[in-house]
Amino acid sequence: MRNSLFAYTPERYPYPAYISVNDTGSGVEITVRAPQKDDGSEGDTAVITLPYDVYKRLLASEPG
């Protein structure tokens, strides 16, 4: 089962950068896309799946 936990896409077209955080049932999948490239093509996309304990540590962390 996949459940969206958070998503953000700024108002920029046609290929805005974005972040999507989803509970996959076995961990938390984070997908990010870089801003549109200078040539107008879609930015690179990366996906990582974190175990729940690592995701909880990420949420508890503070800047600095």
Beta strands, then each sheet from edge to edge (+ up, - down):
strand 1: 3-8
strand 2: 18-23
strand 3: 28-33
strand 4: 45-50
sheet 1: 1+ 2- 3+ 4-
end
